[in-house]
Amino acid sequence: MADPQIVVIGAGPAGLSVALSLARRGRSVTVLERDPAQPLDDPAAAYDRWSRPSVPQSPQPHSLLGRTRRALRLHAPDVLARAVQAGAWENDLRARLVGDASRPGDDDLVAVHCRRPVFECVLRRAVVDEPLVRLLSGVAAEGIELHAGGSGPPRIAGVRVGGDSVRSDIVIDASGRRSRVPGWLESGGVSLPEAQSQDCGVVYYSRYFRLRDRVDYPAWTGMLGPGGTTDSRASASSLATTARLPLCWECRRGSRD
Ligand SMILES: Cc1cc2nc3c(=O)[nH]c(=O)nc-3n(C[C@H](O)[C@H](O)[C@H](O)COP(=O)(O)OP(=O)(O)OC[C@H]3O[C@@H](n4cnc5c(N)ncnc54)[C@H](O)[C@@H]3O)c2cc1C
């Protein structure tokens, strides 16, 4: 296939990353995103300005672990640099190693702490700046079109959007954990391997605090920062616990006692 039509469903971190990667290798890509377009001019303000109804965890503090930072360092250093410029904190975890635990490759033991909209804004900016990417916001994929593949399995022909169709030879499903693509494939006669999932039974609650002038981030005691230290002098406190504890039910009810 000389120049396949590639459609990515979803412009979260996975969809944006794959679109960026393909475009920088000379491939044209169309990205469909159900949520409305977001302002890209001010990453540090993205937390206040972005609305992500399809991604409920979006307001939670996020930490990118060393492997993700390494991927950015190697393949999209401009995105990493822009995230840091926007206030993301590169947290060198080597300081936490005890005794002779250091190993070759430890240089990449650096986490990046950041509110998710800040990182997503920076990543999306890089993607929309790519001439080979067409990002359509507010456009939900509603189904896929398949045509019979002779003796083989059905082949992708397009993605249905708003009564229309976007022609595609390759569809990349990056629509997150509530993806409807497996159901669409199965109803088109494609048999899929069994998927297993399990409720982790953990919930967490977070609250951000703006640091006063001349006040530093709180002392860092956990693996991922002090309850999720974040960017731009906003510090987060997170409480993660089992969904079964009575405390959680009190929090859910909004108790402040
Ligand atoms: C509470 C919580 C905290 C987390 N903290 C961290 C963390 O600190 N660090 C970390 O690395 N990960 C964290 N994660 C995991 C992280 O959020 C997910 O791994 C990440 O969101 C997966 O990215 P994604 O792009 O695959 O999917 P998503 O982020 O879910 O993005 C999917 C995108 O697809 C779009 N979409 C869905 N359906 C359609 C459709 N039909 N048509 C068009 N668009 C569609 C959605 O609008 C969305 O933009 C956390 C998750 C949770 C729940």
Ligand as a Chemical Component Dictionary entry (heavy atoms), coordinates in Angstrom:
data_LIG
# 
_chem_comp.id                   LIG 
_chem_comp.type                 NON-POLYMER 
_chem_comp.pdbx_formal_charge   0 
_chem_comp.three_letter_code    LIG 
# 
loop_
_chem_comp_atom.comp_id 
_chem_comp_atom.atom_id 
_chem_comp_atom.alt_atom_id 
_chem_comp_atom.type_symbol 
_chem_comp_atom.charge 
_chem_comp_atom.model_Cartn_x 
_chem_comp_atom.model_Cartn_y 
_chem_comp_atom.model_Cartn_z 
_chem_comp_atom.pdbx_ordinal 
LIG C1  C1  C 0 -7.624  8.493  37.978 1  
LIG C2  C2  C 0 -6.564  8.202  36.932 2  
LIG C3  C3  C 0 -5.271  8.688  37.097 3  
LIG C4  C4  C 0 -4.282  8.409  36.168 4  
LIG N1  N1  N 0 -3.012  8.885  36.377 5  
LIG C5  C5  C 0 -2.046  8.641  35.465 6  
LIG C6  C6  C 0 -0.723  9.139  35.637 7  
LIG O1  O1  O 0 -0.402  9.790  36.629 8  
LIG N2  N2  N 0 0.194   8.866  34.667 9  
LIG C7  C7  C 0 -0.126  8.155  33.551 10 
LIG O2  O2  O 0 0.750   7.952  32.693 11 
LIG N3  N3  N 0 -1.367  7.671  33.366 12 
LIG C8  C8  C 0 -2.325  7.893  34.286 13 
LIG N4  N4  N 0 -3.583  7.397  34.120 14 
LIG C9  C9  C 0 -3.843  6.618  32.926 15 
LIG C10 C10 C 0 -4.009  7.522  31.762 16 
LIG O3  O3  O 0 -5.003  8.499  32.028 17 
LIG C11 C11 C 0 -4.419  6.651  30.568 18 
LIG O4  O4  O 0 -3.437  5.663  30.373 19 
LIG C12 C12 C 0 -4.509  7.505  29.329 20 
LIG O5  O5  O 0 -5.605  8.381  29.446 21 
LIG C13 C13 C 0 -4.690  6.639  28.128 22 
LIG O6  O6  O 0 -4.613  7.488  27.023 23 
LIG P1  P1  P 0 -5.426  7.170  25.704 24 
LIG O7  O7  O 0 -5.022  8.207  24.723 25 
LIG O8  O8  O 0 -5.240  5.732  25.370 26 
LIG O9  O9  O 0 -6.964  7.302  26.111 27 
LIG P2  P2  P 0 -7.798  8.559  26.624 28 
LIG O10 O10 O 0 -6.942  9.491  27.381 29 
LIG O11 O11 O 0 -9.017  8.002  27.278 30 
LIG O12 O12 O 0 -8.212  9.294  25.283 31 
LIG C14 C14 C 0 -9.163  8.738  24.423 32 
LIG C15 C15 C 0 -9.622  9.858  23.499 33 
LIG O13 O13 O 0 -10.501 9.281  22.531 34 
LIG C16 C16 C 0 -11.627 10.134 22.381 35 
LIG N5  N5  N 0 -12.734 9.300  21.900 36 
LIG C17 C17 C 0 -13.355 8.305  22.559 37 
LIG N6  N6  N 0 -14.291 7.739  21.772 38 
LIG C18 C18 C 0 -14.248 8.408  20.588 39 
LIG C19 C19 C 0 -14.975 8.278  19.372 40 
LIG N7  N7  N 0 -15.934 7.349  19.206 41 
LIG N8  N8  N 0 -14.672 9.127  18.352 42 
LIG C20 C20 C 0 -13.712 10.075 18.493 43 
LIG N9  N9  N 0 -13.001 10.236 19.639 44 
LIG C21 C21 C 0 -13.260 9.402  20.671 45 
LIG C22 C22 C 0 -11.852 10.725 23.771 46 
LIG O14 O14 O 0 -12.588 11.925 23.702 47 
LIG C23 C23 C 0 -10.410 10.941 24.226 48 
LIG O15 O15 O 0 -9.915  12.194 23.808 49 
LIG C24 C24 C 0 -4.582  7.653  35.036 50 
LIG C25 C25 C 0 -5.881  7.165  34.851 51 
LIG C26 C26 C 0 -6.849  7.433  35.787 52 
LIG C27 C27 C 0 -8.252  6.885  35.578 53 
# 
loop_
_chem_comp_bond.comp_id 
_chem_comp_bond.atom_id_1 
_chem_comp_bond.atom_id_2 
_chem_comp_bond.value_order 
_chem_comp_bond.pdbx_ordinal 
LIG C1  C2  SING 1  
LIG C2  C3  SING 2  
LIG C2  C26 DOUB 3  
LIG C3  C4  DOUB 4  
LIG C4  N1  SING 5  
LIG C4  C24 SING 6  
LIG N1  C5  DOUB 7  
LIG C5  C6  SING 8  
LIG C5  C8  SING 9  
LIG C6  O1  DOUB 10 
LIG C6  N2  SING 11 
LIG N2  C7  SING 12 
LIG C7  O2  DOUB 13 
LIG C7  N3  SING 14 
LIG N3  C8  DOUB 15 
LIG C8  N4  SING 16 
LIG N4  C9  SING 17 
LIG N4  C24 SING 18 
LIG C9  C10 SING 19 
LIG C10 O3  SING 20 
LIG C10 C11 SING 21 
LIG C11 O4  SING 22 
LIG C11 C12 SING 23 
LIG C12 O5  SING 24 
LIG C12 C13 SING 25 
LIG C13 O6  SING 26 
LIG O6  P1  SING 27 
LIG P1  O7  DOUB 28 
LIG P1  O8  SING 29 
LIG P1  O9  SING 30 
LIG O9  P2  SING 31 
LIG P2  O10 DOUB 32 
LIG P2  O11 SING 33 
LIG P2  O12 SING 34 
LIG O12 C14 SING 35 
LIG C14 C15 SING 36 
LIG C15 O13 SING 37 
LIG C15 C23 SING 38 
LIG O13 C16 SING 39 
LIG C16 N5  SING 40 
LIG C16 C22 SING 41 
LIG N5  C17 SING 42 
LIG N5  C21 SING 43 
LIG C17 N6  DOUB 44 
LIG N6  C18 SING 45 
LIG C18 C19 SING 46 
LIG C18 C21 DOUB 47 
LIG C19 N7  SING 48 
LIG C19 N8  DOUB 49 
LIG N8  C20 SING 50 
LIG C20 N9  DOUB 51 
LIG N9  C21 SING 52 
LIG C22 O14 SING 53 
LIG C22 C23 SING 54 
LIG C23 O15 SING 55 
LIG C24 C25 DOUB 56 
LIG C25 C26 SING 57 
LIG C26 C27 SING 58 
# 
